[in-house]
Amino acid sequence: MSPSNQQIKLDPKTGAPFKSREAAEAFIKKTELDTDLYDVMPEASGFAVATLRTIIDTQAERDKRREAADKAKAKVKKQKYWRILVQPGGENALDHVPMCIGDLEIRVMRGQEGIVPDNFKRLLDDASHTNWIESDDPQQPVKDGGQISRFPYQTLGEATKEEYLEMLAKGNKTTKEALARKHKQAD
């Protein structure tokens, strides 16, 4: 719910928030607003005069956003990190397994130990396809033989966030160097 002009009052000279709490309080006195209904609240880059109901609602909304942000931060802090070893692929397979969640892409080299956050490990767990096998039953010539992992891996144990960030930085540096060499060859 966005407050109406009756609920929030800005500096009438500039149309922007008051520059100080004192200026907003002076506005309340000058305009003889009922102090049982109006008070000063922080607004953008200054202060506004608002109804007490608006101040309470605004503070409650800010508290909800802050609480949601704190929960999200706590969830990230609690995230586990894993040492994994992705098995080498076939002859046409890439030398790495690319994984992307949102705008974060990481690559784990096949046949080398890597460290991934829990959500990327779950992504590997979910990457599978159905193994169809032939059947002697003429009514059902093929049957579901179960799920096969697209990127089989072995969990070697837990890792720390610091170890993950160190490995991520090393991988980013290697990628940047490879790109620079590629661009240099193209010139």
Beta strands, then each sheet from edge to edge (+ up, - down):
strand 1: 8-9
strand 2: 38-43
strand 3: 46-51
strand 4: 81-86
strand 5: 96-101
strand 6: 104-109
strand 7: 113-117
strand 8: 128-134
strand 9: 142-149
strand 10: 153-159
sheet 1: 1+ 3- 2+
sheet 2: 7+ 4- 10+
sheet 3: 5+ 6-
sheet 4: 8+ 9-
end
